[in-house]
Amino acid sequence: DEEVVSALEQEGMGDRLQAVRNYYDGYDTAIPGLRLYNPWSLLNFLEDKHLAPYWTETGRYDFIAEAMWAGPMEMREKLVLLLDGKSCEVPFETDTNFSNLKSDN
């Protein structure tokens, strides 16, 4: 939630926090009080500046689990950190085409 607050403030939309929480805080977790947002929706909201169901544009997401467990050990270690409620830094590319992530190579 801290990252969302920070991002909204950086974009001059700190006053929209409650609306963002209401609209995009949709994932239940086993960790009490943990807010888990759809990153695709948040990034699009920050860019477009209006609430919309961006998740409908993401298509299937089962490849994410496949990619996580088939990926390098470093990625799996970072995933475990996140699941333990810790943080980690990872590079982020805004022009990723998710349909190209899965290959038969």
TACOR-V598054 format. One record per helix or strand. SS is the DSSP state (H for helix, E for strand). FROM is the first residue (numbers start at 0). TO is the last residue. Records with the same first field share a line. If there is no record, write none. Layout:
BEGIN
SS=FROM-TO + FROM-TO
END
This chain:
BEGIN
H=1-9 + 13-23 + 38-47 + 53-56 + 61-69 + 72-82 + 97-99
E=26-26 + 35-35
END
